[in-house]
Amino acid sequence: MIKPELQAIYEVEFCSGEHRRWRYLGPDSRSLNWWQDVETGREFSEASVMYAWQIVPAEDDSQAAP
């Protein structure tokens, strides 16, 4: 499982196969994690997302073939 870093942008994949770019805004006082959709600018908590999703792991450049 990927632990997001504050203000970092991640590619996420929904269960439908759609990909989006989200910025991690961090937890609030209730420990809800907040994100911002990079394209729309909308901010939302993980609790409000109605679809299954996951962070797409970044490709490891050190493993790339020459």
Backbone as a printed PyTorch tensor [residue, N CA C, xyz], in Angstrom:
tensor([[[  0.8430,  -1.1810,   0.0000],
         [  0.0000,   0.0000,   0.0000],
         [  0.8870,   1.2440,   0.0000]],

        [[  0.5270,   2.2030,  -0.8300],
         [  1.2900,   3.4400,  -0.9520],
         [  0.8010,   4.4300,   0.0960]],

        [[  1.7200,   5.0050,   0.8680],
         [  1.3680,   6.0470,   1.8280],
         [  1.6140,   7.3870,   1.1380]],

        [[  0.5490,   8.1490,   0.8720],
         [  0.7220,   9.4070,   0.1340],
         [  1.4730,  10.4600,   0.9410]],

        [[  2.2280,  11.2930,   0.2280],
         [  2.9700,  12.3910,   0.8310],
         [  2.1940,  13.6870,   0.6170]],

        [[  2.2180,  14.5390,   1.6290],
         [  1.4930,  15.7970,   1.6040],
         [  1.8520,  16.6220,   0.3730]],

        [[  0.8600,  17.1100,  -0.3390],
         [  0.9520,  17.9650,  -1.5310],
         [  1.4740,  17.2560,  -2.7900]],

        [[  1.7690,  15.9680,  -2.6910],
         [  2.2170,  15.2250,  -3.8670],
         [  1.0170,  14.9020,  -4.7580]],

        [[  1.2680,  14.7870,  -6.0600],
         [  0.2230,  14.4610,  -7.0270],
         [  0.3780,  12.9940,  -7.4230]],

        [[ -0.7530,  12.2940,  -7.4180],
         [ -0.7700,  10.8630,  -7.7230],
         [ -1.7550,  10.5720,  -8.8350]],

        [[ -1.4170,   9.5890,  -9.6390],
         [ -2.3680,   9.0610, -10.6060],
         [ -3.1840,   8.0140,  -9.8650]],

        [[ -4.5020,   8.1110,  -9.9550],
         [ -5.3700,   7.1290,  -9.3260],
         [ -6.2040,   6.4450, -10.3990]],

        [[ -6.5620,   5.2150, -10.1240],
         [ -7.3860,   4.4450, -11.0490],
         [ -8.6600,   4.0180, -10.3340]],

        [[ -9.7940,   4.3000, -10.9620],
         [-11.0850,   3.8630, -10.4380],
         [-11.3480,   2.4310, -10.8740]],

        [[-12.2980,   1.7810, -10.2120],
         [-12.6620,   0.4040, -10.5650],
         [-13.1420,   0.3080, -12.0150]],

        [[-13.6020,   1.4130, -12.5800],
         [-14.0800,   1.4380, -13.9710],
         [-12.9280,   1.4550, -14.9750]],

        [[-11.7060,   1.7090, -14.4710],
         [-10.5460,   1.8110, -15.3550],
         [-10.1670,   3.2550, -15.6680]],

        [[-11.0300,   4.2160, -15.2810],
         [-10.7250,   5.6320, -15.5040],
         [ -9.5310,   6.0470, -14.6300]],

        [[ -8.6800,   6.8990, -15.1980],
         [ -7.5230,   7.4270, -14.4680],
         [ -7.7060,   8.9230, -14.2430]],

        [[ -7.3230,   9.3820, -13.0570],
         [ -7.3740,  10.8040, -12.7000],
         [ -6.0710,  11.1580, -11.9920]],

        [[ -5.8020,  12.4670, -11.8680],
         [ -4.6450,  12.9450, -11.1140],
         [ -5.1580,  13.7150,  -9.9110]],

        [[ -4.7390,  13.2620,  -8.7180],
         [ -5.1730,  13.8740,  -7.4760],
         [ -3.9690,  14.3490,  -6.6760]],

        [[ -4.1310,  15.4890,  -5.9950],
         [ -3.1180,  16.0080,  -5.0710],
         [ -3.5640,  15.6360,  -3.6530]],

        [[ -2.6310,  15.0830,  -2.8700],
         [ -2.9520,  14.7010,  -1.4930],
         [ -2.8350,  15.9170,  -0.5840]],

        [[ -3.9290,  16.2710,   0.0950],
         [ -3.9690,  17.4460,   0.9630],
         [ -3.7640,  17.0990,   2.4320]],

        [[ -3.8500,  15.8250,   2.7790],
         [ -3.6060,  15.3870,   4.1500],
         [ -4.8790,  15.2180,   4.9580]],

        [[ -4.7140,  14.7990,   6.2160],
         [ -5.8660,  14.5530,   7.0840],
         [ -6.3800,  15.8340,   7.7450]],

        [[ -7.6740,  15.8230,   8.0680],
         [ -8.2520,  16.9410,   8.8110],
         [ -8.2860,  16.5840,  10.3000]],

        [[ -8.9570,  17.3850,  11.1000],
         [ -9.0000,  17.1650,  12.5530],
         [ -9.7260,  15.8840,  12.9420]],

        [[-10.5180,  15.3280,  12.0080],
         [-11.2370,  14.0650,  12.2700],
         [-10.5040,  12.8610,  11.6870]],

        [[ -9.2880,  13.0900,  11.1720],
         [ -8.4550,  12.0560,  10.5440],
         [ -9.0020,  11.5740,   9.2110]],

        [[ -9.8510,  12.3860,   8.5640],
         [-10.3010,  12.0740,   7.2020],
         [ -9.2610,  12.6160,   6.2340]],

        [[ -8.8460,  11.8000,   5.2820],
         [ -7.8650,  12.2260,   4.2850],
         [ -8.5420,  13.0090,   3.1720]],

        [[ -7.9400,  14.1520,   2.8200],
         [ -8.4840,  15.0340,   1.7940],
         [ -7.5870,  15.0600,   0.5660]],

        [[ -8.2430,  15.1830,  -0.5960],
         [ -7.5850,  15.2010,  -1.8920],
         [ -8.1490,  16.3470,  -2.7180]],

        [[ -7.4110,  16.7020,  -3.7720],
         [ -7.8820,  17.6870,  -4.7400],
         [ -7.7010,  17.0990,  -6.1310]],

        [[ -8.7700,  17.1150,  -6.9270],
         [ -8.6810,  16.6760,  -8.3170],
         [ -7.9050,  17.7550,  -9.0690]],

        [[ -6.7940,  17.4010,  -9.6780],
         [ -5.9230,  18.3740, -10.3420],
         [ -6.6400,  19.0440, -11.5120]],

        [[ -7.4470,  18.2930, -12.2370],
         [ -8.1230,  18.8320, -13.4170],
         [ -9.2430,  19.8090, -13.0510]],

        [[-10.0560,  19.4550, -12.0640],
         [-11.2240,  20.2730, -11.7440],
         [-10.9900,  21.2500, -10.5870]],

        [[ -9.9810,  20.9770,  -9.7640],
         [ -9.7180,  21.8070,  -8.5960],
         [-10.5970,  21.4790,  -7.4010]],

        [[-11.5210,  20.5480,  -7.5560],
         [-12.4250,  20.1730,  -6.4620],
         [-11.6840,  19.4360,  -5.3600]],

        [[-12.0300,  19.7670,  -4.1070],
         [-11.4550,  19.1000,  -2.9400],
         [-12.5030,  18.1730,  -2.3320]],

        [[-12.0610,  17.0340,  -1.8160],
         [-12.9900,  16.0410,  -1.2760],
         [-12.2550,  15.1260,  -0.3130]],

        [[-13.0100,  14.5060,   0.5810],
         [-12.4210,  13.5300,   1.4990],
         [-12.5740,  12.1340,   0.9010]],

        [[-11.7390,  11.2210,   1.3530],
         [-11.8350,   9.8410,   0.8730],
         [-13.2060,   9.2560,   1.1890]],

        [[-13.8060,   9.6870,   2.3040],
         [-15.1130,   9.1640,   2.7080],
         [-16.2090,   9.5310,   1.7120]],

        [[-16.0000,  10.5690,   0.9190],
         [-17.0320,  10.9990,  -0.0270],
         [-16.9080,  10.3460,  -1.4000]],

        [[-15.8250,   9.6210,  -1.6470],
         [-15.6380,   8.9630,  -2.9440],
         [-16.5060,   7.7090,  -2.9740]],

        [[-17.3840,   7.6290,  -3.9780],
         [-18.3630,   6.5440,  -4.0260],
         [-17.8980,   5.3330,  -4.8330]],

        [[-16.6790,   5.3600,  -5.3400],
         [-16.1850,   4.2660,  -6.1680],
         [-14.9050,   3.6980,  -5.5710]],

        [[-14.6320,   2.4390,  -5.8640],
         [-13.3620,   1.8460,  -5.4540],
         [-12.2560,   2.4670,  -6.3020]],

        [[-11.1210,   2.7880,  -5.6730],
         [-10.0180,   3.4040,  -6.3850],
         [ -8.7120,   3.0100,  -5.7140]],

        [[ -7.6270,   3.2040,  -6.4430],
         [ -6.3050,   2.9400,  -5.8840],
         [ -5.2890,   3.8690,  -6.5290]],

        [[ -4.2060,   4.1180,  -5.7950],
         [ -3.0990,   4.8990,  -6.3550],
         [ -2.3270,   3.9990,  -7.2940]],

        [[ -2.0320,   4.4940,  -8.4890],
         [ -1.2470,   3.7400,  -9.4620],
         [  0.2220,   3.8800,  -9.0680]],

        [[  0.9000,   2.7590,  -8.8120],
         [  2.3180,   2.8600,  -8.4440],
         [  3.1420,   3.5090,  -9.5490]],

        [[  4.0620,   4.3780,  -9.1600],
         [  4.9630,   5.0120, -10.1250],
         [  5.9220,   3.9590, -10.6520]],

        [[  6.2830,   4.1050, -11.9240],
         [  7.2580,   3.1810, -12.5050],
         [  8.6150,   3.4590, -11.8950]],

        [[  9.3500,   2.4070, -11.6170],
         [ 10.6800,   2.5330, -11.0220],
         [ 11.6800,   2.6690, -12.1510]],

        [[ 12.2120,   3.8850, -12.3480],
         [ 13.1650,   4.1330, -13.4360],
         [ 14.4220,   3.2960, -13.3200]],

        [[ 14.7960,   2.8920, -12.1160],
         [ 16.0190,   2.1040, -11.9600],
         [ 15.8580,   0.6980, -12.5130]],

        [[ 14.6210,   0.2530, -12.7300],
         [ 14.3630,  -1.0840, -13.2620],
         [ 14.1860,  -1.0690, -14.7840]],

        [[ 14.2110,   0.1030, -15.3770],
         [ 13.9970,   0.2170, -16.8160],
         [ 15.1620,  -0.4040, -17.5990]],

        [[ 14.8120,  -1.0120, -18.7190],
         [ 15.8470,  -1.6090, -19.5730],
         [ 16.6400,  -0.5130, -20.2790]],

        [[ 17.9390,  -0.7370, -20.5020],
         [ 18.7610,   0.2920, -21.1770],
         [ 18.3750,   0.4690, -22.6270]]])
